[in-house]
Amino acid sequence: MAEAIFELDKVKKRYGHTEALRGVSFTLARGEFLSVFGPNGAGKSTLLKLLSTLTKPTEGDILFEGTPLKKLKDDFRRHFGIISHQPYLYENLTARENLDFYGRLYGVKELSDRIAEILERVELSHRKHDRVRTFSRGMLQRLSIARALIHDPDIILLDEPYTGLDQHASMVLTGILREQFTRNKSIVMVTHNLPRGYELASRIAVMKSGRFTLMEDKNNIPEREFEDVYLRAVG
């Protein structure tokens, strides 16, 4: 059985009187690609914030490789790469300067070579000296992908990464995610895109009202039946 990266046990998260998560328990294994679906307000983004330590649970335990998150030093965040519809880039810096900043932050070795490699992968080498404020939405997202992966993280967390992407940027992101999965990276992606999320995943989850209503290996859900399975899970 694959090693567990994350273990969540009866995790709850409240914001005032609103209970965003209502006792969530699951295990994410090393090398697993979990796609999480569900309507707005289901608790999907809250789940990612907990995994990435942007917020803390109100109740319950989250373990990272067997150790409670609250006992880990801050540098364990080097294991993470986070991609969302927010690029987290400095618009007055060039593409290369943004990656240099994040690479130094993570202590990436042979940084110049790494920047050149990842800019080539996201097809932005020709714009490396241009300020980010001149980039299109698709280019921003491609550079955001490079920013999240500059330090070659073990775990990739994605919050609606396809939102607003043009076809080319979507193809680049899909190709990179497939590559990362073949390299045994652990991936959690929150998405409304049923076909894309199904295609990439090794395990499928559906959330509703702060709980999982479905958690299943993708092999157990035929693609032709997935939309009906999803609708029943959120019904």
C-alpha positions in Angstrom: 0.0 0.0 0.0 1.3 3.5 -0.9 2.6 5.7 1.9 0.1 8.2 3.3 1.0 11.9 2.7 -2.0 13.4 4.4 -4.4 11.9 6.9 -7.5 13.8 8.0 -9.5 12.7 11.0 -12.9 14.2 11.7 -11.7 17.7 10.6 -14.1 20.5 11.1 -13.8 24.2 10.1 -16.0 27.0 11.3 -16.1 30.6 10.2 -18.3 32.3 12.9 -21.6 30.4 12.8 -20.9 28.8 9.4 -19.5 25.3 9.4 -17.5 25.0 6.2 -16.3 21.4 6.9 -18.3 19.0 9.0 -16.1 16.1 10.1 -14.0 15.3 7.1 -11.9 12.1 7.2 -9.7 10.7 4.4 -6.2 9.7 3.5 -4.2 11.0 0.5 -1.5 8.5 -0.6 1.9 9.4 -2.2 1.5 9.5 -6.0 -2.3 9.8 -5.9 -4.2 12.4 -8.0 -7.5 13.3 -6.2 -10.0 15.4 -8.1 -12.5 17.1 -5.8 -15.9 18.2 -7.3 -18.9 19.8 -5.8 -21.2 22.9 -5.9 -20.1 26.3 -4.7 -20.0 26.5 -0.9 -19.4 22.7 -0.5 -16.1 23.3 1.4 -13.7 22.4 -1.4 -11.5 25.5 -1.2 -11.6 25.4 2.6 -10.2 21.8 2.3 -7.3 23.1 0.2 -6.6 25.9 2.6 -6.3 23.4 5.5 -4.0 21.1 3.5 -1.7 24.1 2.6 -1.8 25.4 6.2 -3.3 28.7 5.1 -5.9 28.1 7.8 -6.2 25.8 10.8 -9.0 23.3 11.6 -11.5 24.2 14.3 -11.6 20.5 15.4 -9.9 17.3 14.3 -6.4 16.3 13.3 -4.4 16.7 10.1 -1.2 14.6 9.8 1.5 15.1 7.2 3.6 12.0 6.7 2.4 10.8 10.1 3.1 14.1 12.0 0.5 16.6 13.1 0.8 19.8 11.1 0.9 21.9 14.2 4.2 20.2 15.2 6.0 20.7 11.9 8.4 23.6 11.3 7.5 26.2 8.7 10.0 24.9 6.1 7.9 21.9 5.5 5.9 24.1 3.2 8.6 23.6 0.6 6.8 20.3 -0.2 3.9 22.3 -1.6 3.2 23.9 -5.0 -0.1 25.8 -5.1 -1.9 26.8 -8.3 -5.2 28.7 -8.3 -7.1 31.2 -10.5 -5.1 33.9 -8.6 -1.5 34.0 -10.1 0.4 35.3 -7.1 2.9 37.2 -9.3 4.5 40.6 -9.0 3.2 42.6 -12.0 6.1 45.1 -12.1 8.7 42.3 -12.3 9.5 40.4 -15.4 8.7 36.7 -15.8 12.3 35.8 -15.1 12.5 38.1 -12.0 9.3 36.5 -10.6 10.7 33.0 -10.9 14.1 34.2 -9.5 12.3 35.6 -6.5 10.4 32.5 -5.7 13.3 30.2 -6.5 15.5 32.1 -4.0 12.8 31.9 -1.5 12.8 28.1 -1.7 16.6 27.8 -2.0 16.5 26.2 -5.5 19.9 25.1 -6.6 21.2 25.9 -10.1 18.4 28.4 -10.2 19.2 30.0 -13.6 19.1 26.6 -15.3 15.9 25.7 -13.5 14.2 29.0 -14.6 15.2 28.5 -18.2 13.9 24.9 -18.1 10.5 25.7 -16.7 10.0 28.8 -18.8 10.6 26.6 -21.8 8.1 24.1 -20.5 5.3 26.7 -20.1 6.3 28.2 -23.5 7.2 31.7 -22.1 10.9 31.8 -22.9 10.4 34.5 -25.5 8.7 36.7 -22.9 11.1 36.2 -20.0 12.3 39.8 -19.9 8.8 41.3 -20.2 7.0 42.7 -17.2 4.1 40.6 -16.0 1.6 43.5 -16.2 1.8 43.1 -20.0 0.8 39.4 -20.0 -2.6 38.0 -21.1 -4.7 35.9 -18.7 -3.4 32.7 -20.2 0.2 33.8 -20.0 -0.3 34.8 -16.4 -1.6 31.4 -15.6 1.2 29.6 -17.4 3.8 31.7 -15.4 1.8 30.9 -12.2 2.2 27.2 -13.0 6.0 27.8 -13.4 6.0 29.8 -10.1 4.3 26.9 -8.3 6.6 24.2 -9.7 10.0 26.1 -9.6 11.1 24.1 -6.5 9.9 20.8 -7.8 7.4 20.2 -5.0 6.2 16.8 -3.8 2.6 17.9 -3.4 0.6 20.0 -5.9 -2.6 21.7 -4.7 -4.9 23.2 -7.4 -7.9 25.4 -6.8 -10.0 25.8 -10.0 -6.8 26.1 -12.1 -8.7 26.0 -15.4 -10.9 29.1 -14.7 -10.5 31.6 -17.4 -7.8 29.8 -19.3 -7.7 29.8 -23.1 -7.4 26.5 -25.0 -3.6 26.7 -25.3 -3.0 27.5 -21.6 -5.4 24.6 -20.7 -3.4 22.2 -22.9 -0.1 23.3 -21.3 -1.5 22.8 -17.7 -3.0 19.4 -18.6 0.3 18.2 -20.1 2.3 19.4 -17.0 -0.2 17.7 -14.6 0.1 14.4 -16.5 3.9 14.7 -16.3 3.8 15.4 -12.5 1.5 12.4 -11.9 3.9 10.1 -13.8 6.7 11.4 -11.5 4.7 10.1 -8.4 3.7 13.6 -7.2 0.7 13.8 -4.9 -2.0 16.1 -6.4 -5.3 17.4 -5.1 -7.3 19.4 -7.6 -10.6 21.2 -6.9 -12.5 21.8 -10.1 -15.9 22.3 -11.6 -14.6 20.9 -14.9 -16.0 17.3 -14.8 -14.4 15.9 -18.0 -11.0 17.3 -17.2 -11.0 16.4 -13.5 -12.1 12.9 -14.3 -9.6 12.5 -17.1 -6.6 13.4 -14.9 -7.6 11.8 -11.6 -6.7 8.4 -10.0 -9.4 9.0 -7.3 -12.6 11.0 -7.4 -14.3 12.8 -4.6 -17.5 14.9 -4.4 -18.3 17.3 -1.6 -21.6 18.8 -0.5 -22.4 21.0 2.5 -18.9 20.4 4.1 -18.9 16.6 3.7 -17.7 14.0 1.2 -20.7 12.4 -0.4 -18.4 10.3 -2.7 -14.8 9.1 -2.5 -13.9 6.4 -5.0 -11.1 5.1 -7.2 -11.7 6.3 -10.7 -11.4 2.8 -12.1 -14.6 2.0 -10.3 -16.6 4.7 -12.1 -16.9 4.3 -15.9 -16.5 7.6 -17.7 -19.8 7.4 -19.4 -21.5 7.1 -16.0 -19.6 9.8 -14.2 -21.9 12.7 -14.8 -24.9 10.7 -13.4 -22.8 9.6 -10.4 -21.8 13.2 -9.7 -25.4 14.5 -10.0 -26.6 11.8 -7.5 -23.8 12.7 -5.1 -24.8 16.4 -5.0 -28.5 15.7 -5.2 
